[in-house]
Amino acid sequence: MRYTGPRTGQFAVIDGVTHPCTYSPTEDRVVLKSRQAENPDGALFGWHDRYQGWVADLPGERCDRVYAARSYARWQGHRVAIDAVAEAATVTYADDNGAWAAEHGFTQVDKYTYQRDVPAAELHDVHEEQRDLRFRS
């Protein structure tokens, strides 16, 4: 298996295979999209002219699991969400002290959202958190 980096978004597991997806909880529908040249799974996907790609529109019950995933870490002792990793890691401050974030080089991009690039080697306790979307606790 190839590591693709930190994940953010919605995913559906169908017949043991994980696919990025869009989930509509009100309709309990899962939509998978692929722009691969060949149909990734003839039993699931059909060609969609408007999208110009392969699309599967399934009831939620057809999925083994539907969940949202987000990767987090600690940077200088504070919790951050990992947005992207290349030469540096782009992170969003995910703790509760916006003043600390502003003092430490984060740029405020929304009312309570602070982002910045940090050296990837300085991230600790990197982990992914998953939240089931079809099952309410």
Stockholm file with secondary structure:
# STOCKHOLM 1.0

chainA/1-137         MRYTGPRTGQFAVIDGVTHPCTYSPTEDRVVLKSRQAENPDGALFGWHDRYQGWVADLPGERCDRVYAARSYARWQGHRVAIDAVAEAATVTYADDNGAWAAEHGFTQVDKYTYQRDVPAAELHDVHEEQRDLRFRS
#=GR chainA/1-137 SS CCCCCCCEEEEEEETTEEEEEEEETTTTEEEEEECCSSCSCTTTCEEETTTTEEEEEEEGGGSSEEEEEEEEEEETTEEEEEEEESSEEEEEECSSCHHHHHHTTCEEEETTEEEEEEEGGGCEEEEEEEEESSCCC
#=GC SS_cons         CCCCCCCEEEEEEETTEEEEEEEETTTTEEEEEECCSSCSCTTTCEEETTTTEEEEEEEGGGSSEEEEEEEEEEETTEEEEEEEESSEEEEEECSSCHHHHHHTTCEEEETTEEEEEEEGGGCEEEEEEEEESSCCC
//
